[in-house]
Every structure is written in structure tokens, then in C-alpha cells.
Amino acid sequence: MNAPVTFPGTFAPSPCGGLAMAINGEATVMRASGALWLPGHRALIVADLHFEKGSAYALRGQLLPPYDTRETLARLEREVAATLPDQLIFLGDSFHDGAAEERLDHNDALRLAALASGRRLVWVIGNHDADGPRVLPGEIIDEMTLGALILRHEPRNGAQPGEASGHLHPAARVAGRGGRVRRRCFVTDGARVVLPAFGAYAGGLNVKDEAFAGLFAARPLAATLGADKVHAIGWSSLVRD
């Protein structure tokens, strides 16, 4: 996974296996789980959880193992236990559709509600969950400012210093001596960042897709998720699908 990196910003490995980097001057750690950690605010941010995607597909006759919500919750609980955040922020598309909250297994709903205990829980709305949750605890907002960052679901075109968004489910395909590998990733130019999808069944869009064109003023960095480490991959080492 290692590849030469040419990047105008400054980044460094973090003891947790993540990648520490300032985004628009705000200290962040891009964690191997796909969560973004803001140490100055003790805030843990995850994007595109897509709870109950499996059950949504089942309703349409496409049967998938119905464990995506449980797997996503387990990973999220591990991140909360590891970081002990004061703020837990869901960056939109937390549910796969407007009826997903109603399809939640009772125990999964209890686990999700428990994540709000002792901390601020924020639901930024996305295109899949425009109304937010109806029963679960937490604040429902369109976007929010946290330090030097603006947190919203869908990235806006043009220069957007400090924007942290999701929606696009970035993934990197890396060409190396051992062949080609495709992984979810953060993508950032140091001014803004797009988070990978955190949901177990959420797909990934190649960062060289046209949907990312025009978002970054400089050639961005793909912070690619490994099993327990984030790998910094330069733009020139990335290939299209």
C-alpha cells in the first residue's frame, strides 16, 4: 500500500494508526475506521452510516445478510470506547431511507440511543434521511461549525475552506508492484476533507470520478484505510476503476 506522496500540506502518523493533519488549520486525526477525530473539541465524526440498507434491499427482493446495522454499530461502539468523545456527530445519510428507523431491531435501537449517554449527539441530515430520526435522541441540524471546520453532508463545488463532508463515499484504487488494491479513503487537500462511508454496506466511489472534479484547489491526498492503519497515497499513484 505504500506509495510516494507529493503533497503541499503536513501530515504525520498518529499513535492510533491514523493520520494526523491540520484541515484549514484545525487539528484532525483520520482514523483507520473511517472516523474523523477532532482532539481540540473531543468530537468524533462519521459519515454515511446507512443503517438498515440491508433491510431496504430485502423489501425490494434483493436479499442480503441482515447484519449491516449491527456490524456498523459494533464498529461505532469500538470507536466511541477508544476515543471517549464529548461530541458524536453523524454527517448525514445515517439511515438508508426515511423508514429505516422504524425497521431498526429493538436492541439495535437501544444500542444506538445509548451512544448519546453522557455526550452530545448530533444528526446532520443527508439526502437519504432528510427528516432525521423521529424517536432516537440527539440534535437534528442541516450543518454546523466546529472550530475552523464546517460540517455538512454534501460537499459544495468551488473553494470551501474548512468543509468536512461525506455523501460521495470516496475510495482509492492504488497501482503498485503487487497489483491494484481498492480501499475506502479520506480525500483532502488540507483545506477541506471528504470522509469515507462508515456503513458496512455502503459502497465507494473512485476519487478520480468526475464527481470529485473541482472540489480541490491542489492535488489531494488519499488517506486510505487499512486494517489498522491509514496510508497516505499521492494522487499520481491512484488509478481509475
N, C-alpha and C positions, 0 to 999 in steps of 0.2 A: 504494500500500500504506500510505502514511502516514495516520494517524488520531489524533484527540485521545486522550490517555491520562490517566485519573484512577486513581492507584494509591498506596496508603499507603507502599510501600517506596521504596528508592532504587536506580536503575539508571542505567547510562551506556554509551554506545557504547565498544567496545573497538577497538584499532588493527587487529585481525584481521577486523573486520566483525561480530564477535559482540556480545553484550550482557553487560556486567559487572554482577554483582549479588550481594549477600550473601543466602544462603539459610540461615536460622536462625543468622545471624552468620558463616557460612563463605563466604569469597570464592570465587565461581564465575564462569566465563565460558561463556555459552550460545553455541556456535559455529554458524556458518551451515550446517555439515554435518549438524547434529543431535547432535553430540557435546558432552558437558559436560566442561569443563576445570576442575580444582581446582589453582590455581597453588601453594597452600601445601603440597600433597602431591605435586605433579608427577604428577597422576593424570588419565588420560583415560578417560571413561566413555561407553559406547554401549549402547543398549538395543535388543532385538528385531531382531537381525540376520537371523533366519530363513534361515540358509544352507540351500540345496537345496530351497527351496519350489517352484521350477520343476520339479525332477525328481519331487517328490512329486505335483504335479498331473499330470505326464505319466503316472505309474503308474496314475492314475485315468482316463486317456483325455482329459484336458484339456491340449492341447499348448500350451506357452508357450516362447518362445525360451529355451534352457537356459543363459543367461548371467548370471542374477541373482547367484549366488555370486561370480563373477568381478568383476562390477561393484561389489558390496558390498565385496569385498576391496580393490579398487583405491582406493575412496574411503577405506577404513580405513587403508590404507598411506599415503595422502597426509596424513591427519590425524596419524599417528604421525611421519611425516617433518617435519611442520610444528611439532609440539609437543615431540618427543623425551621422551615420558613415562617416568618411573621405574616407573609402575604403569599397566597397561592392564586395565580392568575391563569385562567383558561382563555386562550387567544382566538376564540371563535371556532365554529363547527365542532363544538364539544359533543353535540348529538348529531346523528346522521340525518335525522328528519324531525319534523315537528311533533310526531307521535312517539318518538323514541323514549322519552322519559316515562311514558305510560307502559312501555314494554319492558322496562328495567325489572329484573328479578328483585324481589323484596330485599334479599340480603345484599345484593349489589347496591341498591339504593341506600341502604343503611351505611355501607362502607363509604360511599361517596359523600353522604351527609356528614360522616364522622371526620372527614378531611377538613371541614370548616371549624371544628372544635379548637378553640384557643388561637385562631388566626383569622385574618381577613381573607375571604374567598370571593373572587371577582370573576364573573362570566362576561367576557367581551363577546358580543353577538357576531355571528357569521352569516353566510348566505344559506347554510343548511339549517340554522337554528335561530332565525331572526327574532323570535319571541323570547328566547332564553328559557330556562327551566321555570315551571309553574309551582312546584312544590318544594324542591330542594333549596337549602339555604344559600345565601350569598347575594352579592350585588350584581345587577344586570346593567351593563353600560355599552355604549357604542364604541368608545375608545377612551384612553386615559393617558395622562402624562405622568411619568415616574422619573424624577431626576432629569437627565438630558435625553430621555427616550420618550417617544410617542408610541403607545401600544395600540394597534388596531389589527383587525383580521386581514383585510385585503390590502396589499401594497398599492400605493398610488404612483402613477407614472411621473417621470421627471425627478428633479432633485428633491429628496425628502430626508434631510439630515435628522438623524435620531430615530427614524422609523424602525420599529420592530414589528414584524407581521408574520402571518402564516399563509394559508389559502393555497399556495402554489405547490406544496408538498415537494420541495427540492430534493433531487437525487443526483449523485455524481457517478459517472462511468469513467473509470480510470484505466488508461492503457499503460501497461508495464511489461517487464521482461517475462513475467509469469502468466501473461494473458490479460484479460479485461475483467474488472470487478465493478459491480454496481451497488452503491450503498446510499442510504438516506444521508442528507448533509444539511448543515447550515450553509448559507451563502452570504458573504458580506464583503464590502469594500472599505470597512472601517467607519463609514458614515451611516450606514443602515444595515439591517440584517433581516433575512427571511429564515424562519425556523422550519425544521423538518416536521413532518406529521408525526405525532406521538402515538396515534391509534394503531392497534395491532393489525387491522385490516386496511389501513389507509395506504394507498399506492404512492408512487413517487414520479415526479415529472423531471426529466433531464434538465439540468441547469442551462444547457445550451439550446433549449427550446426557445422559440420566439417570444414566449410569454415573459421571459426574463429580460429580453432586449430592452434597453433604455432605462432600466432600473438603477444601473450602477455607473458612476462617473469614471471610475477606473476599473481595470480588470479585477474582478473579485476573487476572493479566496473561497474554496470549498472546504469547509471543516467537516470531514467525512467521518461517519460513525463506525467505529469498530466494535468488537465485543466488549472491551473495557477501556478503550482509548479513542480519542478524537485525533484524526490525522489531517494535517494541513496540506492540501493539494493545490498546486498552482493551476491557473487557467489553461496553460499550454499542455498540461498533462491530461486534460479532460477531453473526452470524445463524445460524439453524438451516439444515440442508440442505433 
